């Protein structure tokens, strides 16, 4: 199974880029975040023409939204919370029935958190922390097994996940309260397999701001996109690639796709 996760930053706007990606990389399963399309307007026919007969999505106008596109059949998950009681389309999940058993796949888009890393001064940051706490409680109460969790988690947890640990310690996405919560969530039963492929002491980014005119020269990136697996599935992990060159495509997302190759 080739699994791809990507914050596409508007599915309808970047359908041609998705088509290029599918043509070049031949993923079996694609998890998208920030699709920015309400369900009645989801481009289902266009997605199916790309070779994905099985599609599950949850979206809203202009913001958020997640989708799972698959060549393999699945059953959508129904038993999970309305995170922070906001109905803001930040999580879907599916279950695949594979020859050696079921595999659950979660697709998450964690709140970005605004600009001020203070929950008293910034409601968006408070929402982000509350979302992380709720996710940790839920997975603690329902320990994951044979599960994969991917998505834009909007946190770069390690020092080498950002271009400057020192300068970004007080910048939303790398602050200690966020990192502590992301680590607590991961410890409910997941392994950060991207860092199995690239050692933690090496730089690894998946996002470069639109504000950088020459993003490649400045290389001020952050690893905001993640692939986690439960320990019972880690033996199936073969490789991971960050498709950095996609940041140079015409009209790109500020995130780039991440691919994991799995052998079930």
N, C-alpha and C positions, 0 to 999 in steps of 0.2 A: 504494500500500500504506500503510495506517495501522498503525503498529507501536506497541504499548503495553508498557511494562515496569512492574512493580509488586511490591514486597515486600508480600505480602498478609498475612503474619503469621497463618497458619492458613487454608488454603483452605476446609475444611469449615465453620469458624466464620463465614467471611465470604463464603460463596457468594451470599447476597442482595446484598451490596455489589458483587460481581463482576457479577451480573446487571444491577444498576442502571448500572454503568459501561458494560457492553456496549450496553445500551439507549440510553444518552445519547450515547456516542461512536462506536459502530459500528467498532471496530477489526477489522482483517483478521487480525492476529497478536497474541497476548498472551503475554508472557513473565512468569512468576511466580517469585518466590523466597520461601523460608521457608514452603513449603506445609504442612509438618509432618504429612504423612500417608504411611504406608507404602503401597507400590504395591498390595497386595491391597485396600486400602480407598479407593483413589483414586475420587472421585465422577465416573466417566467418563460415565455416562448423563446426569447433570445438566449437565456441561460441554458435551456434544454437543447437548443441548436448547437451549443458548445460541447455537448456530449454528456450532460448531467441530467438524467431522467428523474433523479430523486432530489427534491429540493425542500428545505425547511427554512422558514424565515419569520422574523418579527421586526416590524419597522414602524416608523412614524415620520411625519413631514419635517424635513429639514435637519433633523438631529438623529444621532445614535443609530440604532438598527444593526441587526446581526443576521447572517444567513449561512447555511451549510448546503453546499452543492456536492452531489455525489454520483459516481458511476455505480456504486454499490447500494443495494436496498438497505433501508434502516427503519426503525420505529422511533418517532419523536418522543422525547421525555415530556411528561406532563406534571410530574410531582416535584416542583421546586418553587421557591418563594417568589412573590412579587417584591423584588429587592427594594428595601427602604420604602415600600408601599407607594411607589411612584409610577408604575406601569410605563417605564421609559425604555423598554426594549434593549436591554443590555446583556441578555443571556438566553441562549437556547441550548438544547442538548438532544442527542440522538443515541440510539443503541444499534450497533451492527451485530448481526449473527454470523460469526465466522466459523470455519471448520473446527477450530480449537476452543470455541466458546464465545460468549458475548463480550463486546467491547463498548464502553460508554465514552462518548465524545462530548465535551463541554466547549462552547464557544462564548467567550466573555469580552465585553467592552466595559472596562472599569472607568468611572468618572475621572476626568482629567484633573479637576480640583482647583481651577482658577489660578490666580497669580500670587496670592498672599498665603503663606503657610501658617495660618492661624485660624483655628476653628471659630473663635469668637468674633473675628473680623471678617471672615470669608465663609459664607454659607456653602459655597461649592467645595471648599476644602473639608468642611464638616461632613458634607454628604459623602465625599470620597472615603474619609476615615470610617464613617458609619457603614458604608457599603462593604469595606474590607472586613470590619468586625463581624457583620452579619454573615458574610460568606464563610468566615472562619468558624463561626458557631454552627452553621448549617453542615459543613463538611465534618466538623467534629462529631456532631450528632449522627451523621450518616457517613461513616468512614468510607472513602472511595476504594474500590477494587476494580482491577482490569479497566482502568479509566485513563483518558487523556484529556488534558485541559489546555486549551490554546486561546490566544487572543491578544488584544491590546490591553494590557493590564496597567498601562500608564505609570509604571514605576520602573526605574533602573536601580536594582538593589545593590549591585556590587561596585566597588571603587572603579573597576575597569569597564563598567557598563556606561560610563559617562566620560566626556572628554577632559573634565577636571573635577575630581572628587572634592577638592578643597573649595573651589569656586561655586559648586552647585549644592553644597550641603544645606543651604538655606533657600534653595530653589525647588518649587513644587515638582515632584517626580523623583527626587533623590533625598528628601529630608528624612531624618531618623524616624519620626512617627509613621511615615509611609512604609519605609523599609522594614521596620519592626513588624508591622501588620502584614505585609506581604510574606515575610518569612514565617510568621505564625500560620498564615493560610496554607503555605506550602507544606508546613510540618504536619498538617492534618493527614498527610499520606501521599505526597507527591515528590518527584525528583525533577530537578531542573536539567533536562537532557540537553539543552543547548550548550550548557557548560560541561557536559560530558564530551561534546565534540570539540569545543574550543575551551582550553583551560582557563580557570578564573583569573589568572594573572595576565591574560592577553585582552586587548581591547576588542569589544564586540558591540556594534551599534545596529539599530534597525530604523532609526528615525533621525532626520536632519531637518531643521527648521526651514520654512520658506523664507525667513528673514535673511538667511545667508545667501548672498548673491552667488558666490562661488563655493557651494557647499562642499565640494570634493577637496578643494584646496584648504579650506579652514578646518574641515572634518570635525566640527563640533557636534558630534552625535550623541545619542543615548539609546540604550537597549530597552525599549518600552514594550516590545512584543515578545511573547514567551510561549514555550512548549514544555508542558509538564506531563509526566507519566507516573503512574503508580509503580512501585518496585516490581510487582508481578509482571508488568509489561516491558520493563526496561530491557530484558534480553532480546526483545524484538527490534529495538532501536539499532539502526545501522549507520545513519549519517544525517547531517544537518547542513543546510546551506542558507546563507543570507544573500538574497539576490540584489546586491548593492547597485548593480548597473541599472536597475529599474528606476532608480531615483533620477536618472538622466533622460528617461523617456519623455516624449512631448506631453505636457500637461500631467505631470506625475502626482501621485499622493506624496505627502511628506514622510510616510512610512514605506518601507519596502517589504516585499513578500519574504516569508521564511518557509523553507521546505524541510520536512523530515521524511526520510525513507525508513519504512518499517517492514519487517518480515514476520508475518503471522503464519 
